[in-house]
Amino acid sequence: MVMVMSESWSTLKIDISPGKMALFTEDDNGSSLQEIPCDYSGDTAEMFLHAQLFMDIINHTGTENIKMRFNTQKSTLAVLPEPEQGCYYFLAQKKRG
């Protein structure tokens, strides 16, 4: 179970590296960092997403496991329930600044 504590439109930073995904949020109320194991063997990458939007999608999948697929530029993310259920969700990276 992953819980990201944040204001509704704060930024979620995802750092992904082989075997590990770190989720980081920070807002006026504090910060939250969670590291979870994952099956990933690509290059280290980071993405910045709307925290609440990401959590809404994760909660809506209805499964304990998800599959995340990045495009080659790491600018968009597809979230798929695992096991696959014939549906998926797309997120675009949030512009910083």
Secondary structure, 3 states (H helix, E strand, C coil): CCCCCCCCCCEEEEEEECCEEEEEEEECCEEEEEEEECCCCCCCEEEEEEHHHHHHHHHHHCCCEEEEEECCCCCEEEEEEECCCCCCEEEECCCCC
